[in-house]
Amino acid sequence: MNNIDIFKKLCLYSVPSGRENWAYPLIKNIFGEYGSISISKLNNLYVHKKGQRDDSLLVMAHIDEVFLIITEILDNGLLKFKSYGIDIKTLISKEVKVHGKKDVLGIINYEDKNENLKESTLFIDTGYDKDYLENIISIGDYVTLKKEFYTLKNNNITCKSIDNRAGIMAMYECINELKNSKHDFNAYFVCSSQEELGHRGAKSACYDIKPKLAVVVDVTFDGGNLGDNERENKLGLGPVICIGPNIHPKLVQKFINLGENYNIPYQLEVESGNTGTDAWDIQTAYEGVPTILISIPIKYMHTSVEIVNMNDVKYLGILIARFIENLKQEDLEGLLCF
C-alpha cells in the first residue's frame, strides 16, 4: 500500500473513545513489520521498536474519534442520542454509522424547524421500524460519522476522524523512516485511548512504559481562511512545535535545531496553559515525564470534513525520526535538565 492508501484506511476506520480495541487488527496490519504490538488494559495500542539500550521514549498519538451514543429507540423507529465532541450545528443531514450487532446507516435530522436547534431536537433516521431496530441496536451503542476520503488540490486530504489519524499516520512515517536505523532508545509508538474524553490513556501508558521522555503528536487549529484567526498555523507550511509550560524547553530547542539542520519546515505555536492534548497528562504522570507537543494544522476540526496537508504529516514523521536517531543515552541528562 502507498501512504495515501494507508491514511485512507486509518481515517475510514471507526474508533470511538472507549472502543480503541476495534482498531487492533488495523494497527497490527499497518505496523506489524516494524515492531511488536500489544494492547493495554485501557485500550492503548503499543508498537515497540527495540533500541540498542535499556531506556525508553514514547511517541504518542490518540486513535479515538469523537462520537455519538444511542439513548433511546422511539416508537416511530427514530433514534435519540447524545453527542461528545461534535458541534451539533454540523450534524444536520450528516450520514452516520450506528454500531449495533451489525452496522446500520442513518441520517441526522431535527424535529421542529421552528424550535431552536439543540441536541434534544435531533434524531437519527435509519428508515427501519422500532421492532427491527430493537433486534440489532441497543441503548449505549456507539455512532460515528460516515464520510468518504477525498484527495484535494495541493496535497490536501479531507475525511472524518483526521483528528487524530493524521497523528497515527505521522507515527507510521516516523517508524518507516527508522526501518533500518539502529537507535539507542527503545521507541514505543502509542496509539492512545480516550483522549477525547480527557487524555485517559496517556497517563496510564506512562506507568506501563516508564519513558524517559515523550513526544506527543496531535492536530492544531489552522489559522488560514475560515480558521482560527488568533493563530498563525497554516496548512502545508510544516508541523507546529508547541511552546509553553506544558512543554519542556530543552526539547523545544532540540526540535527547532533538528528542523534547521535537516531543512525540515516547521512552525511555532504558543500555549500558555493546558494544551488540551495527551501532553497535559503525560507531563505529570509517573515521576514526571519531559514532554513535547508537535501538531499538524487542521481545518474544520471535529466535523466530517476535516482537512490536513500530507506534507505536514510526512515532515512531522521525519522530524521525530531524526530526533530518535540522534538521541544518545549519554546526552539525556543534559537535554532534560532546565
C-alpha atoms as one frame of an Amber mdcrd trajectory, in Angstrom:
protein
   0.000   0.000   0.000   1.165   3.537  -0.661   0.895   6.186   2.033  -2.382
   7.644   0.751  -3.978   4.190   0.897  -2.715   3.687   4.459  -4.042   7.082
   5.542  -7.388   6.313   3.899  -7.711   3.051   5.839  -6.890   4.844   9.084
  -9.432   7.617   8.544 -12.304   5.406   7.414 -11.999   3.056  10.384 -14.485
   3.716  13.188 -12.751   4.015  16.577 -14.906   5.950  19.071 -13.500   6.679
  22.529 -13.601   3.550  24.660 -13.592   1.171  21.698  -9.970   1.586  20.605
  -9.593  -2.194  20.593 -11.634  -2.158  17.371  -8.515  -0.745  15.678  -6.156
  -3.501  16.850  -6.361  -5.534  13.590  -5.741  -2.390  11.545  -2.733  -1.280
  13.608  -1.317  -4.796  13.517  -1.641  -4.827   9.729  -0.031  -1.402   9.235
   2.702  -1.500  11.908   3.299  -5.241  12.278   6.515  -5.408  10.257   8.185
  -2.683  12.351   7.842  -3.992  15.899   5.880  -5.984  18.444   2.279  -4.904
  19.044   0.274  -5.174  22.245  -2.840  -3.690  23.827  -3.141  -2.401  27.389
  -5.934  -2.793  29.918  -7.128   0.702  28.989  -7.043   0.003  25.227  -3.774
   1.782  24.435  -2.166   0.145  21.391   1.628  -0.165  21.674   4.102  -0.651
  18.825   7.553  -1.361  20.277  10.622  -0.855  18.067  13.585  -2.124  20.030
  16.627   0.071  20.620  20.266  -0.617  21.496  19.969   0.416  25.171  17.508
  -0.111  28.017  15.904   3.329  28.312  12.621   4.078  26.539  10.872   7.017
  24.951   7.313   7.191  23.761   5.759   8.796  20.713   2.016   9.144  21.165
  -0.982   9.981  19.003  -4.535   9.286  20.123  -6.537   6.936  17.942 -10.052
   7.615  19.264 -12.522   9.869  17.495 -15.485  11.999  18.556 -18.772  10.116
  18.589 -22.475   9.868  19.400 -24.138   7.290  21.651 -27.700   5.924  21.428
 -30.035   6.839  24.325 -33.496   5.811  23.050 -35.326   3.982  20.285 -38.595
   5.815  19.639 -41.884   4.158  18.678 -41.544   5.510  15.133 -38.086   3.929
  14.754 -36.121   7.148  15.132 -33.023   7.053  17.356 -32.207   9.622  20.005
 -28.597  10.163  21.022 -26.078  12.152  22.989 -23.010  13.576  21.302 -19.494
  14.006  22.550 -17.082  16.473  20.999 -19.169  17.371  17.948 -20.820  20.767
  17.473 -24.475  19.919  16.856 -24.723  22.634  14.182 -22.531  20.449  11.976
 -24.710  17.328  12.354 -27.810  18.245  10.347 -28.216  15.955   7.290 -24.975
  14.108   8.055 -24.647  10.393   7.378 -23.752   8.293  10.395 -22.997   4.675
  11.177 -24.703   3.044  14.184 -22.551   0.241  15.577 -25.057  -2.332  16.806
 -24.967  -6.096  16.335 -24.314  -5.017  12.773 -23.660  -1.567  11.356 -26.749
   0.440  10.426 -26.546   3.603   8.336 -28.647   6.629   9.146 -29.091  10.350
   8.579 -29.433  13.027  11.266 -32.356  15.438  11.154 -34.296  17.506  13.666
 -37.906  17.556  14.803 -39.271  21.084  14.963 -37.871  23.505  12.424 -39.345
  26.415  14.400 -37.579  25.469  17.633 -34.039  26.499  18.498 -31.546  23.866
  17.444 -30.387  21.756  20.374 -29.310  18.181  20.898 -32.673  17.082  22.277
 -34.371  18.012  18.977 -32.053  15.842  16.854 -32.625  12.235  15.821 -31.149
   9.559  13.585 -33.395   8.214  10.826 -32.363   4.758   9.574 -35.560   4.024
   7.635 -36.311   0.977   9.813 -39.147   0.493  12.303 -38.723   0.027  16.048
 -39.289  -3.743  16.035 -36.500  -4.292  13.528 -34.076  -1.905  15.226 -34.544
  -3.404  18.687 -33.136  -6.686  17.380 -29.845  -5.116  16.286 -29.421  -1.835
  18.211 -29.233  -1.319  21.980 -29.140   1.675  24.279 -25.484   2.672  24.615
 -24.428   1.623  21.119 -21.855   3.915  19.565 -22.416   6.070  16.484 -19.663
   7.533  14.297 -19.701   9.941  11.392 -19.682   8.427   7.920 -17.696  10.215
   5.231 -15.634   9.251   2.210 -11.934  10.030   1.883 -11.030  12.601  -0.778
  -7.753  13.950  -2.112  -7.819  17.687  -2.831  -5.539  20.154  -4.582  -2.097
  20.974  -3.191  -1.694  17.597  -1.459  -4.572  18.219   0.937  -6.830  15.442
   2.261 -10.369  15.578   3.659 -12.291  12.978   5.639 -13.765  12.361   9.084
 -11.513  11.439  12.064  -8.387  13.061  10.631  -8.157  14.182  14.275  -6.094
  12.254  15.095  -5.467   9.623  12.410  -3.124  12.227  10.925  -1.064  11.754
  14.084  -1.127   7.971  13.677  -0.047   8.443  10.063   2.838  10.670  11.186
   3.942   7.905  13.558   3.847   5.499  10.618   6.014   7.887   8.575   8.419
   8.023  11.518   8.714   4.288  12.137   9.052   3.627   8.412  11.860   6.198
   8.288  13.548   4.293  11.145  13.073   0.914   9.495  16.796   0.252   9.014
  18.050   2.559  11.758  19.852   1.455  14.922  18.900   3.887  17.660  19.791
   3.915  21.353  16.364   4.190  22.920  13.510   1.715  22.860  10.830   3.543
  20.878   7.227   2.940  21.878   4.717   4.255  19.360   1.481   4.586  21.314
  -1.995   4.853  19.801  -3.586   6.238  22.940  -7.137   5.714  24.145  -9.871
   8.093  25.315  -8.025  11.311  24.539 -11.301  12.923  23.501 -12.707  12.135
  26.976  -9.795  13.678  28.866  -6.484  12.051  27.896  -7.125   8.940  29.969
  -4.899   6.535  28.079  -1.934   8.901  28.081  -1.267   8.786  31.800  -1.659
   5.001  32.096   0.764   4.475  29.176   3.494   6.206  31.182   3.078   3.721
  34.017   3.265   0.850  31.525   6.351   2.115  29.670   8.110   4.375  32.219
   9.622   6.560  29.475  12.477   8.994  29.948  10.708  11.485  27.672   7.665
  11.767  25.429   6.738  13.209  22.059   3.015  13.852  21.605   1.530  14.198
  18.134  -1.880  15.796  17.646  -3.654  18.310  15.436  -3.981  22.050  15.979
  -6.245  24.716  14.518  -5.275  26.158  11.142  -5.168  29.956  11.110  -5.944
  30.454   7.406  -9.247  31.285   5.706 -12.226  30.278   7.907  -9.754  29.100
  10.547  -8.700  30.392  13.966  -7.571  33.918  13.182  -5.721  34.151  16.501
  -3.213  31.564  15.285  -0.558  31.710  12.602  -0.566  27.999  11.740  -1.086
  27.269   8.062  -1.705  24.056   6.149   1.325  22.995   4.124   3.951  25.019
   5.991   5.141  22.179   8.200   4.431  20.677  11.633   3.827  23.020  14.565
   6.161  22.904  17.587   4.378  23.999  20.754   5.978  26.301  23.341   4.631
  26.778  26.881   4.677  25.429  30.454   3.268  22.046  29.370   6.333  21.595
  27.152   9.969  21.012  28.115  12.045  23.965  26.798  15.144  21.897  26.017
  13.065  19.568  23.845  11.615  22.560  22.014  15.096  23.846  21.212  16.255
  20.372  20.182  13.444  20.016  17.656  13.966  23.529  16.322  17.651  22.729
  15.801  16.789  19.475  14.025  14.404  21.318  11.716  17.103  23.828  10.841
  19.878  21.251  10.440  17.858  18.877   8.243  15.911  21.556   6.326  12.591
  20.286   7.663   9.941  23.048   7.633   8.257  23.789  10.957   6.022  26.356
  12.595   5.778  27.592  16.205   2.740  27.907  18.439   2.412  29.247  21.977
   0.075  27.675  24.550   0.156  29.495  27.884  -1.765  26.792  29.773  -3.477
  23.480  29.084  -2.697  22.263  25.563  -5.845  20.133  25.536  -3.806  17.119
  24.439  -2.201  13.971  25.841   0.867  16.098  26.609  -1.005  17.696  29.526
  -1.332  14.390  31.396   1.966  12.801  30.365   3.964  15.689  31.778   2.726
  14.954  35.321   2.460  11.143  35.095   4.713   8.630  36.797   7.753  10.597
  38.138   7.059  13.448  35.717   7.932  12.996  32.053   9.672  15.716  29.984
   7.274  16.180  27.095   6.976  17.966  23.776   3.868  18.508  21.648   4.168
  18.754  17.867   0.980  19.252  15.910  -0.449  19.096  12.413  -2.565  22.076
  11.258  -6.167  21.070  10.555  -9.246  22.788   9.163 -12.808  22.127  10.389
 -11.818  20.067  13.445 -14.428  17.629  14.836 -16.521  17.642  11.680 -16.918
  15.136   8.854 -14.819  17.305   6.506 -11.561  17.808   8.400  -8.644  18.818
   6.150  -4.885  18.343   6.530  -1.911  18.574   4.221   0.053  15.382   3.595
   3.364  17.259   3.533   2.815  18.382   7.127   2.163  14.773   8.145   5.242
  13.494   6.329   7.599  16.171   7.648   6.408  15.594  11.200   7.233  11.901
  10.903  10.681  12.670   9.501  11.386  15.264  12.220  10.630  12.777  15.008
  12.700  10.093  13.264  15.717  12.412  13.161  15.205  13.097  16.870  15.147
   9.390  17.755  18.216   8.672  15.608  20.200  11.486  17.192  19.179  10.857
  20.788  22.045   9.257  22.731  21.720   7.884  26.230  24.768   9.790  27.451
  23.222  13.083  26.253  19.935  12.576  28.084  20.743  14.349  31.374  21.973
  17.479  29.638  18.979  17.548  27.334  16.350  17.247  30.040  17.636  19.486
  32.813  16.167  23.021  32.881
